[in-house]
């Protein structure tokens, strides 16, 4: 979502964590090998897709971004700017009176 911005700003106190994806399992679920392989393929595809989006917006290669994600790389705002994630570091991200809309997802529950 952050990479969708044409101009990406950061506050001086922010941090950026490049990380992989995970999958949780509930209860006493039982998986056979093909089902586990399917879950693993899904995680790998998610990592590839996220890495491509970040790479396209930073000038990094897919491999560089994937490695950073797997290493759980944390960047401060200056490092994020060097990386190409941030265009500008600002103490005031919004003009006074700007309407800000929060987008919050709710957890999905299976029935």
ROMAR-900616 format. One record per residue (C-alpha): residue in one letter; x, y, z; residue number from 1. Coordinates in Angstrom, 3 decimals, m for minus. Example, Ala and Ser with C-alpha at 12.3 -4.5 7.8 and 13.67 -1.06 7.14 Angstrom:
PT   aa          x          y          z     i
PT    A     12.300     m4.500      7.800     1
PT    S     13.670     m1.060      7.140     2
***
This chain:
PT   aa          x          y          z     i
PT    X      0.000      0.000      0.000     1
PT    X      2.792      2.423      0.910     2
PT    X      4.554      1.863     m2.425     3
PT    X      1.365      2.862     m4.267     4
PT    X      2.022      6.498     m3.385     5
PT    X      3.562      8.680     m6.092     6
PT    X      5.254     10.689     m3.357     7
PT    X      6.123      8.776     m0.208     8
PT    X      6.924     10.649      2.991     9
PT    X      8.228      9.596      6.362    10
PT    X      8.361     11.228      9.736    11
PT    X     11.852     11.444     11.248    12
PT    X     10.897      8.935     13.966    13
PT    X      9.573      6.198     11.680    14
PT    X     11.071      2.804     10.960    15
PT    X     10.560      0.461      8.050    16
PT    X     10.637     m3.307      8.514    17
PT    X     11.043     m5.351      5.357    18
PT    X      9.789     m8.811      6.259    19
PT    X      8.418    m11.953      4.736    20
PT    X      4.935    m13.340      5.058    21
PT    X      3.627    m15.928      7.484    22
PT    X      0.701    m18.248      7.819    23
PT    X     m0.987    m19.328     11.026    24
PT    X     m2.739    m22.596     11.691    25
PT    X     m5.548    m23.049     14.162    26
PT    X     m6.488    m25.948     16.344    27
PT    X     m5.563    m29.511     15.511    28
PT    X     m5.434    m29.153     11.741    29
PT    X     m3.917    m32.071      9.906    30
PT    X     m2.137    m31.607      6.586    31
PT    X     m0.825    m34.135      4.153    32
PT    X      2.347    m33.384      2.193    33
PT    X      0.546    m31.986     m0.899    34
PT    X     m1.435    m29.581      1.284    35
PT    X      1.720    m28.380      3.049    36
PT    X      3.447    m27.934     m0.310    37
PT    X      0.477    m25.858     m1.504    38
PT    X      0.739    m23.614      1.578    39
PT    X      4.504    m23.197      1.059    40
PT    X      4.009    m22.306     m2.619    41
PT    X      1.428    m19.726     m1.598    42
PT    X      3.873    m18.101      0.848    43
PT    X      6.632    m18.049     m1.765    44
PT    X      4.363    m16.434     m4.359    45
PT    X      3.298    m13.783     m1.835    46
PT    X      6.969    m12.988     m1.077    47
PT    X      7.769    m12.777     m4.810    48
PT    X      4.815    m10.464     m5.480    49
PT    X      5.619     m8.148     m2.579    50
PT    X      9.310     m8.064     m3.549    51
PT    X      8.382     m7.135     m7.138    52
PT    X      6.223     m4.213     m6.001    53
PT    X      8.951     m2.879     m3.706    54
PT    X     11.645     m3.429     m6.362    55
PT    X      9.641     m1.567     m9.019    56
PT    X      9.302      1.412     m6.668    57
PT    X     12.844      1.535     m5.301    58
PT    X     15.150      0.621     m8.183    59
PT    X     16.338     m2.458     m6.281    60
PT    X     16.303     m5.894     m7.868    61
PT    X     13.731     m8.507     m6.858    62
PT    X     16.592    m10.548     m5.372    63
PT    X     17.841     m7.615     m3.258    64
PT    X     14.374     m6.972     m1.873    65
PT    X     13.699    m10.668     m1.229    66
PT    X     16.993    m10.983      0.645    67
PT    X     16.150     m7.899      2.721    68
PT    X     12.722     m9.350      3.499    69
PT    X     14.116    m12.720      4.550    70
PT    X     16.721    m10.958      6.721    71
PT    X     13.925     m8.859      8.300    72
PT    X     15.791     m5.664      7.469    73
PT    X     14.869     m2.585      9.499    74
PT    X     15.567      0.853      8.031    75
PT    X     15.459      4.258      9.664    76
PT    X     14.011      7.109      7.543    77
PT    X     17.395      8.127      6.093    78
PT    X     18.169      4.528      5.120    79
PT    X     14.673      4.154      3.659    80
PT    X     15.308      7.275      1.595    81
PT    X     18.622      5.841      0.349    82
PT    X     16.771      2.620     m0.474    83
PT    X     14.216      4.550     m2.520    84
PT    X     11.240      3.757     m0.287    85
PT    X     10.931      7.332      0.969    86
PT    X     11.044     10.436     m1.194    87
PT    X     11.174     12.980      1.612    88
PT    X     11.409     13.089      5.404    89
PT    X      9.048     15.655      6.908    90
PT    X      8.159     16.637     10.445    91
PT    X      4.666     17.665      9.309    92
PT    X      3.186     15.133      6.917    93
PT    X     m0.141     16.937      6.449    94
PT    X     m1.172     20.546      6.101    95
PT    X     m3.327     21.788      9.009    96
PT    X     m6.995     21.011      8.335    97
PT    X     m6.271     18.104      5.977    98
PT    X     m8.867     15.338      6.237    99
PT    X     m7.205     12.015      7.072   100
PT    X     m9.090      8.765      6.546   101
PT    X     m7.946      5.669      8.405   102
PT    X     m8.272      2.360      6.589   103
PT    X     m8.440     m0.481      9.082   104
PT    X     m9.106     m4.070      8.109   105
PT    X    m10.982     m6.403     10.384   106
PT    X     m9.810     m9.960     10.991   107
PT    X    m11.556    m12.584      8.909   108
PT    X    m13.145    m15.433     10.761   109
PT    X    m13.917    m18.795      9.293   110
PT    X    m17.195    m20.404     10.173   111
***
